[in-house]
Amino acid sequence: MKKPVAIISACAICCIGIIGIIALNTPKKAEVYISDIIPEKSEEELILDSDLIVTGSVAKILPSKWSNEDLSRGENIQNILQTDIVVNVDNILSGDCGNTVTVRIDKGEDEKTVVHSDGYPDFEKNERVLLFLARDDSDVATDEDYYVLTGMKQGKYVLAENSDAKSTQVGATYQNRDNAAEISNLEIPDLQEKIIAVENANQNYRSEKEARQEEVKENNKQYFTDLE
C-alpha cells in the first residue's frame, strides 16, 4: 500500500525538477538605457508647440513595436522600440480630436528587449493626465493617427492627489512629476485662459512653424537623395 505514495512523491519531485529546468533556461531580456538631452520649454512654448492639448484618462497601453524592424522602411530610418498609449479624452483645451487620442513614446518592452529612456515618462492604466501633444515630424513618423509628447516628458502632467479626480475643469490641478520641468503645476481654469491669450498673441506662429517643418523635410529629402 505504500508503493503508490512513493510513486506519487517521485512524480512530484520529477515535476518540480522540470519546472526548475524551464525557469533556469528562460532567456533574459536585453535591456537598453537611453539618456536624452531635452531643451526646457517655457509655458508659452509648450502651448505654441502643441497641436493638441487635452485632459483624459489612460485607457490602454498597447504592445510595443519597432519603428523600422528588419529595415523594411530603408536604412535611413531609425529602428526604435515604441509604445502607443490610448487616452480617453475628457476635455479639449486646444486643437481638435475625437473621443480618444493615441500617444506614441520611444520606449517599451517586447519579448526580447526592454528599452528605458529618461526622456519619456511612464504611463499607467486609468491614470488621469493633462497632455501637450504634437504631430510627429521625426524621421520615424508614419501616416498613422497618433501624437507625440511636446517636449517629451515635459508634455505629460498627472492629476494631483489633492485634486478632485472627477474634475476636468474647475479645481483640477495637474503636476509634472519630473523635477527638471520648468512648470511643475498647472490648474485648468488658469491654463485655459493662458492658452487663449498665448494663441491670440501668436496667431501666425503655427503656420510659420509648419512652413519651417516643411522646409526641413524637403531639405532632408534632398540630402538623403544626394547620398544615394
C-alpha distance (Angstrom), angle and dihedral (degrees) to the residues before:
residue distance angle dihedral
M1 . . .
K2 3.79 . .
K3 3.83 95.0 .
P4 3.84 96.2 77.8
V5 3.80 88.8 53.2
A6 3.80 90.2 51.8
I7 3.82 91.2 48.3
I8 3.82 92.5 50.2
S9 3.80 90.6 48.8
A10 3.80 91.2 50.5
C11 3.79 90.7 49.8
A12 3.78 90.7 49.7
I13 3.81 91.1 51.0
C14 3.80 90.0 46.6
C15 3.83 92.0 51.2
I16 3.79 92.1 48.5
G17 3.80 88.5 50.8
I18 3.82 91.8 52.8
I19 3.81 92.2 48.4
G20 3.80 89.4 49.7
I21 3.81 91.9 52.0
I22 3.82 91.6 49.4
A23 3.81 91.2 50.4
L24 3.81 92.2 49.0
N25 3.81 92.0 49.3
T26 3.83 95.9 49.7
P27 3.84 105.4 118.0
K28 3.80 116.5 -120.8
K29 3.80 116.5 -123.2
A30 3.79 118.8 -113.3
E31 3.82 111.3 -113.4
V32 3.80 121.7 -146.9
Y33 3.82 122.5 -168.4
I34 3.81 119.3 -160.1
S35 3.80 121.9 -166.7
D36 3.80 115.2 -160.8
I37 3.80 132.6 -164.4
I38 3.80 107.1 -140.8
P39 3.83 121.8 -169.1
E40 3.80 108.0 -135.2
K41 3.79 115.9 -116.1
S42 3.76 126.1 -145.7
E43 3.79 118.8 -130.1
E44 3.81 89.3 -101.5
E45 3.81 92.2 51.2
L46 3.79 91.3 47.2
I47 3.80 89.5 55.3
L48 3.80 98.0 41.4
D49 3.81 95.2 44.9
S50 3.81 91.3 53.3
D51 3.79 122.8 90.9
L52 3.80 90.1 -169.7
I53 3.82 134.8 23.3
V54 3.81 117.1 -172.3
T55 3.77 145.0 157.3
G56 3.79 120.5 -141.1
S57 3.79 147.2 117.0
V58 3.80 130.8 -83.2
A59 3.81 108.2 -105.3
K60 3.82 102.7 173.6
I61 3.79 141.1 4.3
L62 3.80 105.9 -152.5
P63 3.84 125.8 -148.6
S64 3.80 112.6 -82.1
K65 3.81 119.5 -108.0
W66 3.80 137.4 -173.2
S67 3.80 119.0 -106.3
N68 3.82 95.0 -140.1
E69 3.79 108.1 13.1
D70 3.81 113.5 -175.9
L71 3.83 86.7 2.0
S72 3.80 88.2 -83.5
R73 3.83 90.0 155.0
G74 3.79 94.6 49.9
E75 3.79 136.2 -87.0
N76 3.82 95.0 -80.2
I77 3.84 94.0 64.6
Q78 3.80 118.3 85.4
N79 3.80 119.5 -120.3
I80 3.81 105.6 -134.0
L81 3.80 129.5 165.0
Q82 3.81 105.9 -121.4
T83 3.80 135.7 -176.3
D84 3.81 128.0 -154.0
I85 3.80 119.6 -145.4
V86 3.81 118.6 -162.6
V87 3.81 113.7 -148.1
N88 3.80 126.7 -166.3
V89 3.82 105.2 -135.6
D90 3.82 118.2 -131.6
N91 3.76 101.1 170.0
I92 3.83 134.5 10.5
L93 3.79 111.0 -146.3
S94 3.80 96.1 174.6
G95 3.78 135.2 2.3
D96 3.78 128.1 13.9
C97 3.82 134.3 -79.4
G98 3.78 143.1 139.6
N99 3.80 130.2 -100.1
T100 3.79 92.0 -68.5
V101 3.79 135.3 35.7
T102 3.81 130.0 -165.1
V103 3.81 119.8 -137.1
R104 3.82 120.2 -163.7
I105 3.81 121.8 -154.6
D106 3.82 129.2 -175.0
K107 3.79 99.9 -121.1
G108 3.78 136.9 66.2
E109 3.78 147.8 113.3
D110 3.78 136.4 -89.5
E111 3.82 133.0 172.4
K112 3.80 93.2 -72.6
T113 3.81 109.1 23.0
V114 3.81 141.9 44.0
V115 3.81 115.8 -160.5
H116 3.81 117.6 -162.4
S117 3.81 121.1 -169.3
D118 3.79 128.0 -177.7
G119 3.81 88.7 -157.9
Y120 3.80 95.3 67.6
P121 3.81 130.2 55.4
D122 3.79 125.8 -129.7
F123 3.80 121.7 -113.4
E124 3.80 130.0 -146.1
K125 3.79 128.5 -158.3
N126 3.85 112.9 -98.5
E127 3.82 90.3 13.6
R128 3.82 111.1 148.2
V129 3.78 110.7 -130.9
L130 3.79 146.2 179.1
L131 3.80 109.4 -147.9
F132 3.80 134.2 -165.7
L133 3.80 105.0 -159.0
A134 3.79 137.9 -175.4
R135 3.78 135.7 -176.7
D136 3.79 112.4 -97.8
D137 3.81 111.6 -102.4
S138 3.82 96.2 167.9
D139 3.80 125.3 115.5
V140 3.82 90.6 -99.6
A141 3.82 94.0 55.1
T142 3.81 117.8 130.6
D143 3.80 133.1 -168.2
E144 3.82 91.2 -105.9
D145 3.81 117.7 121.3
Y146 3.80 102.8 -102.5
Y147 3.80 142.1 113.4
V148 3.79 136.2 -141.9
L149 3.81 127.4 -139.7
T150 3.80 114.7 -91.3
G151 3.80 106.9 -119.6
M152 3.81 88.9 3.7
K153 3.85 107.6 -107.9
Q154 3.81 90.0 10.7
G155 3.81 88.0 70.3
K156 3.80 97.7 64.4
Y157 3.82 126.0 78.3
V158 3.79 127.7 171.4
L159 3.77 128.7 -147.8
A160 3.80 109.3 -92.7
E161 3.80 116.1 -113.1
N162 3.80 92.2 -122.1
S163 3.82 92.4 49.9
D164 3.78 125.8 96.4
A165 3.82 103.0 -92.7
K166 3.80 91.6 -153.4
S167 3.77 95.2 51.9
T168 3.79 122.4 96.1
Q169 3.79 96.1 171.3
V170 3.80 125.9 11.9
G171 3.79 113.5 54.5
A172 3.81 97.0 -3.4
T173 3.81 114.7 139.5
Y174 3.80 122.1 -171.7
Q175 3.80 126.8 -163.9
N176 3.77 134.5 -156.7
R177 3.80 104.7 -139.9
D178 3.77 92.4 -158.7
N179 3.81 107.1 98.1
A180 3.80 90.8 -153.1
A181 3.80 92.2 65.1
E182 3.78 114.0 107.9
I183 3.80 92.5 -143.4
S184 3.79 110.4 47.0
N185 3.83 100.5 169.2
L186 3.79 132.2 37.4
E187 3.79 127.9 179.7
I188 3.78 117.4 -154.9
P189 3.85 100.2 -131.1
D190 3.82 91.6 48.4
L191 3.79 92.9 43.3
Q192 3.80 93.4 51.5
E193 3.80 90.4 53.8
K194 3.82 91.8 47.0
I195 3.80 92.3 49.9
I196 3.80 91.7 53.5
A197 3.82 92.4 46.4
V198 3.82 94.4 46.5
E199 3.81 94.3 46.3
N200 3.80 92.5 47.3
A201 3.80 91.0 50.6
N202 3.81 93.0 48.6
Q203 3.78 104.9 37.7
N204 3.82 94.5 148.7
Y205 3.81 95.3 44.8
R206 3.81 98.3 91.8
S207 3.80 95.4 43.6
E208 3.81 90.1 49.4
K209 3.81 89.9 46.9
E210 3.82 91.5 51.6
A211 3.80 89.9 50.0
R212 3.82 90.3 51.6
Q213 3.81 91.8 48.2
E214 3.80 91.1 50.2
E215 3.79 90.1 50.7
V216 3.83 90.9 51.2
K217 3.82 90.9 49.7
E218 3.80 91.7 51.7
N219 3.80 91.8 47.1
N220 3.81 90.4 49.9
K221 3.79 91.6 49.3
Q222 3.79 90.6 52.1
Y223 3.80 91.7 45.4
F224 3.80 94.2 53.4
T225 3.80 91.1 43.1
D226 3.80 90.1 55.0
L227 3.83 90.0 51.1
E228 3.81 92.8 56.4
